[in-house]
Amino acid sequence: MNGEVVTELGTKIKRTDEVKFHDEPVSIERKTYILLNKPKDCVTTSDDPQERKTVMDFVKGACKERIYPVGRLDRNTTGVLLLTNDGDLASKLTHPKYLKKKIYHVYCDKNVTKADLDQIAAGVTLDDGEIHADAISYASETDKSQVGIEIHSGKNRIVRRIFESLGYKVIKLDRVYFAGLTKKGLRRGDWRYLTEQEVNMLRMGSFE
């Protein structure tokens, strides 16, 4: 540290101190947490070989740190997406053991019958096993083609596949809630930093 060999455990360092290990500088990267209201027509990846627009294009200049998306939303799925450089938290939020609650607003190509809502709640069999919604209801009092669905599964395209299996085409899919976070007050394509309270909530896992 600052050219001196340190052997004492628990030695405190300041950000201005120069710390080297095996002659290589050690830098402390600040943990950054950003919530994006993901728009359509962009992929959830850090870079895309096909040069399509990525979610990273919307958070350019938000921070110096190299952040990446937590989990994945399909290209045409919109809504809550968390980006961070906190690897421990990211794996906790996406690991099958800890799967967190997600709520989607689903817009179908036709009215969804009450029988099919009940079927989705009870469970539908897809090619990779049975899946059921934790909660499901109409999202509008007048439009039966709009459905709210709460689910914990992290399987690929799961919501679209559930409705497709019953003969519906999902024309619009919006994630309105993920791991305690909502997109309230955020216009599509806009982002904001998480509050300290939200970060603590995520770290402690004090949400569903």
Secondary structure, 3 states (H helix, E strand, C coil): CCCCCCCCCCCCCCCCCCCEECCEECCCCCCCEEEEEECCCCECCCCCCCCCCEHHHHCCCCCCCCCEECCCCCCCEEEEEEEECCHHHHHHHHCHHHCCCEEEEEEECCCCCHHHHHHHHHCEEECCEEECCCEEEECCCCCCCEEEEEECCCCCCHHHHHHHCCCCCEEEEEEEEECCEECCCCCCCCEEECCHHHHHHHHHCCCC
